[in-house]
Every structure is written in structure tokens, then in C-alpha cells.
């Protein structure tokens, strides 16, 4: 949507000199809103249940999309509120409760079930990329307006495209709301007898007395030693949010998610703008977006299964390695004028590879949160881990708007890859163990 939205603002709204590196703030605010509200959604879910929490968040997000019909004609600043902040806040509220609910149905396959649920979240763009392009640009027109200050970026100026941008938000918002209602009605917690978790005690809740986590106060009071054996049997199986915040593992998860989040934001918002510098075929780029969404969806259960089969540590290290490879070599895609169909083939494979790699973050981190800190507060705890998205959305927007012109595409690819490398190093040092002494 970014190329169409930015092009519309330049000619029909304000400011007229808007560029992709500035409009990326709309999508940065989506991530910031999601990070800000996700733990709130966890608390709301504990009061009204996952079904109504998901519907509340979903319809708040859809309301933001519908309101963009009005704000898009005003200015980028109004769009930041409706299509940026409202969109993100709604997603954040609705995001974690369905995951916590699904893990209750399949507690022994947390990674896989998280991936399956989030496959729908990641795969939605497979449909809606096609809907947007078919509605806005049915004749496959290419952008050809260059910015004098940034010749590598191209914008649309065709009336037949720009005239339909506002109404596109009405179409999307109404469709989102209808689908969200159907999905929310299907969310229900399982019967109590199905909720038994094989990992009865979170790894950090089973540390022996005298370990580094004694200050969490998760052991029961054993003032009378005669009752000590019984007390050990009833200690809580999960860390509360306050207890989790006192652990080293929380901050390691938070920082890994933050570093990878910068790369995810940059690539997911600007891959098409980069593709337009190499390939002049908007329908092909929409096709790339659709298939990359398929990889984004299919990859999530794959990475979740990998975490169940091996460990979070091994899976995240593999994910980081894959992300670095595809991002650093994406710049090698040749111009279509020089390589013909070869340019399209390489761009298609590489973008799908990137999306198939970074999607794993969204199934690995909720799985690691549940396995490390226990299942009882997972919606709130993961919301706190996901506050890293709030910070990475802001830093990612700053980095892109401030450094894009100076570093260029290859410099930006190198920068976000180095952040992913740091995340991989931290993953190597992550040492939470389950009851059997294996990495979570």
C-alpha cells in the first residue's frame, strides 16, 4: 500500500514533497501501537476472555482503516493517527489472547500451534495485496515520477490510480471487520481437563534455592520445615509479569526481538520500493508480495515446529543466519533492462526467502515466552516482550528517514543485517533450560 499512499499524498494531500523514507513512519507507528497495547490486551483478556478481546482489538483496527478514508485527504499527520496508531493499537489488543487460547488446546506443541495461528496473520497480505493492486491499478501502470532529491524512488501520478486510494480504505476496513467478527466467534478456551500443561513449572520457577532467581519470591513460605515437602508440590508453575521483569532471560528475549524488529520493519515496508528501482512491472511486484505472504504464513508453523523439535536457541540462530544471507545478497538483483527475466526470478526468490525467514520471529518469541516463564500469564508476559516492537518501530523509522539518503540501499541492508547478527549472538548465549535440562 505504501507506494500508492505516498503517491496520493504527494499530489492530493499534504505534504507535496513526501518521500518513502518519511511515509515509513505510518508503518512504524503501526508497530509502535502494537507494542504499546499488546500487554494491555493480555490484561483485558483475563477480564472478558479471548473472544471479546480479539473482537475489540480487531474492530478498533478496522475503524482506523475506515477513518483513513477521511484523513488521507487531509495530511500525513492525520494518517499517522488513523492508519498508523489506531491500526497498531487494535492489532496489539487482539494479538496475544488467541495465541494463549490456542496453546491451551495444544500445550505440548506450543511452537507449532503458535505458528499455525500466526500463519493467518502473516498470510492475510497474500489476499489483500492482490485486492489492493486489482482495485487500484488494474491496468498494471508503472510509477515513473522521480524525486529530484532521490532519483532511485519512483511515484505514481495517474489519476485512474489516485482517484481510488481513499475508497480503497473503505473497502479494506469493511472487509477486515467482517472477517474479524467471523474469526472471533470461533475463539473459545478448551475444557479444564484439556488445559494440563506437560511443562507444569516454568524453567525459572524451578530453580533451586540459592539460585540467581531467588529474588522472584516464587517459593512458598516454609517457616515450618515439617511441611516443606508439601509446599514444594504447590509452588506456582508460572512467573507473573512482575517476577518475569526481574529475570535476565526477559531482557535477552526483549533485546533479540528489538534487533530483529528493525530489519523486519525496514524490509516489510520498503521491499517494493527497492523492487521498483529494478523492475518496471507493478503486477509482478504485487505477485511477489502475494507469494512472499504465503512464505510469511507457511514459514511460521515451520519455525514453530523447529523450536518444538530442537530449541528456541537453535531455531533463532538459524533464522538470523537466513535473514542475513537473503538481505545482504538482495542488492545483487540486476536491473530488468540488463538481465531480463533473470532479474524477476532472483527478486522473487530473494524476497520470498526474506519473508520466509523473518516470519519465524513471530512464532519463536511467544513460544520462548511460554516455555521460559510458564503458561498462566503468557498473554501479558508476551505483551511485555513485544514492547520491544514499540521501540524498534521508532528507531526503525528514525534510522530509515535519517540514514537512507546517506547510506543508500546497500548501506541500509548492511546496517539491518548487522543488527540481526547481534540478535543471533545473544541467542547463542540464551541459556534457559526445561525440567529435563534441555534448552527451551
C-alpha positions in Angstrom: 0.0 0.0 0.0 2.9 2.3 0.7 3.7 3.3 -2.9 0.0 4.2 -3.6 -0.5 6.0 -0.3 2.7 8.1 -0.7 2.0 8.9 -4.3 -1.5 10.1 -3.4 -0.3 12.3 -0.6 2.3 14.0 -2.8 -0.4 15.1 -5.3 -3.7 15.3 -3.4 -2.8 15.8 0.2 0.0 17.2 2.3 3.0 17.5 2.3 3.6 17.5 -1.5 7.3 16.5 -1.1 6.6 13.4 0.9 9.1 10.5 0.3 9.1 6.8 1.1 11.7 7.3 3.8 9.3 9.7 5.6 6.0 7.8 4.9 7.5 4.7 6.5 6.5 6.4 9.8 2.9 5.4 9.2 4.0 1.7 9.4 6.4 2.5 12.2 3.5 3.8 14.2 1.6 0.6 13.4 4.4 -1.4 15.1 4.7 1.1 17.9 1.0 0.9 18.6 1.1 -2.9 18.6 4.0 -3.0 21.0 2.3 -0.4 23.3 -1.0 -2.2 23.6 -0.3 -5.9 23.4 0.2 -6.4 27.1 -3.0 -4.4 27.7 -4.8 -6.9 25.5 -3.5 -9.6 27.8 -5.0 -7.9 30.9 -8.3 -7.3 29.1 -8.4 -10.9 28.1 -8.2 -12.0 31.7 -11.3 -9.9 32.4 -13.5 -10.6 29.4 -12.0 -13.6 27.7 -10.0 -14.0 24.4 -13.1 -13.9 22.1 -14.3 -10.4 23.0 -10.8 -9.1 23.4 -9.9 -10.2 19.9 -13.1 -8.6 18.5 -12.5 -5.4 20.4 -9.0 -5.0 19.1 -9.9 -6.1 15.6 -12.7 -3.6 15.2 -10.6 -0.8 16.7 -8.0 -1.5 14.0 -10.7 -1.7 11.3 -12.2 1.7 12.5 -8.7 3.2 11.9 -8.7 1.9 8.4 -12.2 3.3 7.6 -11.3 6.7 9.1 -8.3 6.9 6.8 -10.9 7.5 4.0 -11.2 11.0 5.6 -7.7 11.6 6.9 -5.9 10.7 3.6 -7.3 13.8 2.0 -6.1 15.9 5.0 -2.4 15.2 5.6 0.2 12.6 6.5 -0.1 13.7 10.2 -3.8 12.7 10.3 -3.0 9.4 8.6 -0.4 8.7 11.3 -3.2 8.7 13.8 -5.8 6.5 12.0 -3.7 4.2 9.7 -0.7 4.3 12.0 -1.5 4.4 15.7 -5.1 3.2 15.7 -4.3 0.4 13.4 -1.4 -0.8 15.6 -3.2 -0.4 18.9 -6.1 -2.5 17.6 -3.7 -5.3 16.4 -1.9 -5.2 19.7 -5.0 -5.7 21.8 -6.2 -8.6 19.6 -2.9 -10.3 19.1 -1.9 -12.3 22.2 -5.2 -13.7 23.6 -5.8 -16.0 20.6 -2.3 -17.4 21.0 -2.7 -18.0 24.7 -6.1 -19.7 23.9 -4.6 -21.9 21.2 -1.7 -23.0 23.4 -4.3 -24.3 26.0 -5.6 -26.6 23.3 -2.2 -28.0 22.3 0.1 -27.3 25.3 2.7 -29.9 24.2 3.1 -28.2 20.7 3.4 -24.6 21.6 5.7 -23.7 18.8 3.6 -25.4 16.1 0.3 -24.1 17.3 1.6 -20.5 17.6 2.9 -20.8 14.0 -0.4 -22.1 12.7 -2.4 -19.3 14.4 0.0 -16.7 13.2 0.1 -18.1 9.7 -3.3 -16.5 9.2 -1.9 -13.2 10.4 1.1 -13.3 8.1 -0.8 -14.8 5.1 -3.5 -12.2 5.0 -1.4 -10.0 2.8 -1.5 -12.8 0.2 -5.1 -11.9 -0.4 -5.1 -8.2 0.3 -2.0 -7.4 -1.8 -3.9 -8.7 -4.7 -7.1 -6.9 -3.7 -5.3 -3.6 -3.4 -3.5 -3.9 -6.7 -6.5 -5.2 -8.6 -8.6 -2.3 -7.3 -6.1 0.5 -7.6 -4.0 -0.5 -10.6 -5.9 -3.0 -12.8 -4.0 -1.8 -15.9 -0.6 -2.5 -14.4 0.7 1.1 -14.8 4.2 1.7 -13.5 5.4 4.6 -11.4 7.5 7.0 -13.4 7.7 10.2 -11.4 11.2 10.7 -9.9 12.1 12.7 -6.8 14.9 15.2 -7.8 16.4 14.6 -4.3 16.2 10.8 -4.6 16.1 9.6 -8.2 16.1 5.9 -7.1 12.5 6.3 -5.8 9.5 6.4 -8.2 5.9 7.6 -7.6 2.5 7.3 -9.4 0.8 10.3 -10.8 -2.0 8.5 -12.8 -5.5 9.8 -12.0 -7.1 6.4 -12.5 -5.0 5.1 -9.6 -5.0 8.1 -7.3 -8.8 8.7 -7.5 -9.4 5.3 -5.9 -7.0 5.5 -3.0 -9.5 6.9 -0.4 -12.3 4.4 -1.2 -9.8 1.6 -1.0 -9.6 2.2 2.7 -13.4 1.8 3.0 -13.2 -1.5 1.1 -10.4 -2.8 3.3 -11.8 -1.6 6.6 -15.3 -3.1 5.9 -13.8 -6.4 4.8 -11.4 -6.6 7.8 -14.4 -6.0 10.2 -16.5 -8.8 8.7 -13.7 -11.3 8.8 -12.7 -10.4 12.3 -16.3 -11.0 13.5 -16.3 -14.5 12.0 -12.9 -15.3 13.4 -13.7 -14.0 16.9 -16.8 -16.2 17.2 -14.7 -19.2 16.8 -12.3 -18.5 19.7 -13.1 -20.4 22.8 -11.0 -21.8 25.7 -10.9 -25.6 26.0 -12.4 -27.5 28.9 -10.3 -27.5 32.0 -9.3 -31.2 31.6 -7.6 -30.3 28.3 -5.5 -27.5 29.7 -3.0 -29.6 31.6 0.5 -28.4 30.6 3.3 -31.0 30.4 5.7 -28.2 31.4 3.9 -27.8 34.8 6.6 -25.5 36.2 8.3 -22.8 34.2 12.1 -23.3 34.0 12.8 -20.2 36.0 10.2 -21.2 38.6 12.0 -24.5 39.4 15.5 -23.0 40.1 16.7 -24.5 43.4 17.0 -22.3 46.5 20.1 -20.1 46.3 20.0 -19.7 42.5 20.1 -16.3 40.8 16.3 -16.0 40.7 15.6 -16.3 44.5 14.6 -12.7 44.5 11.4 -13.6 42.5 9.7 -14.8 45.6 8.1 -17.7 43.8 8.8 -20.2 46.6 6.1 -20.8 49.2 6.8 -19.8 52.7 8.3 -22.8 54.6 8.5 -21.5 58.1 7.7 -24.9 59.5 10.1 -27.4 58.0 7.7 -30.3 58.6 5.5 -29.0 55.7 8.4 -28.3 53.3 7.7 -31.3 51.0 4.1 -30.3 50.6 4.9 -26.7 49.9 7.3 -27.8 47.1 4.4 -29.6 45.4 2.1 -26.5 45.2 4.5 -23.8 44.2 3.3 -21.8 41.1 4.1 -23.1 37.7 4.5 -19.7 36.1 6.1 -16.4 36.7 3.9 -13.4 37.0 4.7 -10.3 34.9 6.4 -8.6 37.9 8.5 -11.7 38.6 9.4 -12.1 34.9 10.7 -8.5 34.8 13.4 -9.4 37.4 14.9 -12.1 35.2 17.9 -11.8 32.8 16.1 -14.0 30.3 13.3 -11.5 29.8 15.8 -8.8 28.8 17.6 -11.1 26.5 14.4 -12.0 24.7 13.4 -8.3 24.6 16.7 -7.2 23.0 16.8 -10.0 20.5 13.2 -9.2 19.3 14.2 -5.5 19.2 17.2 -6.0 17.0 15.4 -8.3 14.6 12.4 -5.9 14.6 14.4 -3.2 12.9 15.2 -5.5 10.0 11.6 -6.7 9.8 10.2 -3.1 9.7 12.7 -1.9 7.0 12.2 -4.9 4.6 8.5 -5.3 5.1 7.8 -1.6 4.3 10.4 -0.9 1.6 10.9 -4.1 -0.4 8.6 -2.9 -3.1 10.2 0.5 -3.3 13.5 -1.3 -3.8 12.0 -3.6 -6.4 10.7 -0.6 -8.4 14.3 0.5 -8.9 15.0 -2.8 -10.6 11.7 -3.9 -12.2 9.0 -1.9 -14.0 6.1 -4.2 -13.7 3.6 -3.4 -10.8 1.6 -6.5 -11.3 4.7 -8.7 -11.0 5.6 -6.9 -7.8 2.1 -7.5 -6.5 2.6 -11.2 -7.3 5.9 -11.1 -5.4 4.1 -9.6 -2.5 1.4 -12.3 -2.6 3.8 -15.2 -2.7 6.1 -13.7 -0.1 2.9 -13.5 2.1 2.5 -17.3 1.5 6.0 -17.8 2.7 5.4 -15.5 5.6 2.4 -17.7 6.5 3.9 -21.1 5.8 7.2 -20.2 7.5 5.6 -19.5 10.9 4.4 -23.1 11.7 7.7 -24.4 10.2 9.8 -22.2 12.6 7.5 -23.1 15.5 7.8 -26.8 14.7 11.6 -26.3 14.6 11.5 -24.8 18.1 9.5 -27.8 19.4 11.8 -30.3 17.7 15.1 -28.7 18.7 15.0 -25.5 20.7 14.3 -21.8 20.6 18.1 -21.1 20.6 18.9 -23.3 17.6 15.9 -22.1 15.7 16.6 -18.4 16.2 20.2 -18.8 15.3 19.2 -20.4 12.1 16.6 -17.7 11.4 19.2 -14.9 11.9 21.6 -16.6 9.6 19.0 -17.0 6.9 17.9 -13.4 7.2 21.4 -12.0 6.9 22.1 -14.1 3.8 19.0 -13.0 1.9 19.1 -9.4 2.9 22.8 -8.9 2.2 22.5 -10.5 -1.2 19.3 -8.8 -2.3 21.3 -5.9 -3.6 22.8 -8.2 -6.2 19.5 -8.4 -8.1 20.3 -7.0 -11.5 18.2 -4.4 -13.4 15.5 -5.9 -15.6 16.8 -4.0 -18.6 20.1 -5.8 -18.2 19.1 -9.3 -17.1 15.5 -9.6 -18.4 13.5 -12.4 -16.8 16.5 -13.3 -14.6 16.1 -10.1 -12.6 12.4 -11.1 -11.8 13.3 -14.6 -10.9 16.1 -13.6 -8.5 14.0 -10.9 -6.9 11.1 -13.2 -6.5 13.2 -15.9 -4.8 15.1 -13.5 -2.6 12.0 -11.6 -1.3 10.2 -14.8 -0.6 13.3 -16.0 1.2 13.4 -12.9 3.4 9.8 -13.2 4.3 10.0 -16.9 4.9 12.9 -16.2 7.3 11.8 -13.2 9.4 8.3 -14.6 9.9 9.8 -17.0 12.4 10.3 -14.2 14.9 6.5 -14.1 15.4 6.2 -17.8 16.3 9.5 -18.3 18.1 9.2 -15.5 20.7 5.7 -16.3 22.0 6.8 -19.9 22.2 10.0 -19.0 24.1 8.0 -16.7 26.4 5.5 -19.5 27.3 8.2 -22.1 27.8 10.5 -19.9 29.8 8.0 -18.2 32.1 5.1 -20.6 32.1 1.6 -20.6 30.6 -0.5 -18.8 33.2 0.4 -15.3 32.2 1.6 -15.8 28.7 -0.7 -13.2 27.1 0.5 -10.5 29.4 4.1 -11.7 29.5 4.5 -11.9 25.7 2.9 -8.4 25.5 5.7 -7.1 27.7 8.3 -8.9 25.5 6.6 -7.4 22.5 7.1 -3.8 23.8 10.4 -4.2 22.0 8.3 -3.7 18.9 7.3 -0.2 20.2 11.0 0.8 20.4 12.1 -0.9 17.2 9.3 0.8 15.3 10.5 4.2 16.5 14.2 3.5 16.0 13.5 1.8 12.6 11.6 4.9 11.4 14.4 7.2 12.6 17.1 5.0 11.0 15.3 4.9 7.7 14.4 8.5 7.4 17.8 9.8 8.7 20.2 7.4 7.0 18.5 6.2 3.8 19.8 9.0 1.6 23.3 8.8 3.1 23.8 5.1 3.1 21.7 4.0 0.1 20.1 0.6 -0.3 23.3 -1.5 0.2 24.3 0.5 3.3 20.8 0.0 4.8 20.9 -3.7 4.0 24.2 -3.9 5.8 23.0 -2.0 8.8 19.9 -4.1 9.5 21.9 -7.3 8.8 24.4 -6.3 11.5 21.5 -5.8 14.0 20.2 -9.3 13.1 23.8 -10.7 13.7 23.7 -9.2 17.2 20.4 -11.0 17.8 22.0 -14.3 16.7 24.9 -13.8 19.1 22.5 -13.2 22.0 20.5 -16.3 21.0 23.7 -18.3 21.4 24.1 -17.0 24.9 20.4 -17.7 25.9 20.5 -20.5 28.4 17.0 -21.2 29.8 16.5 -24.9 30.4 13.4 -27.0 30.8 12.8 -29.6 33.6 14.9 -32.2 31.6 17.9 -29.8 31.4 17.4 -29.1 27.7 17.3 -25.7 26.1 13.7 -24.4 25.9 
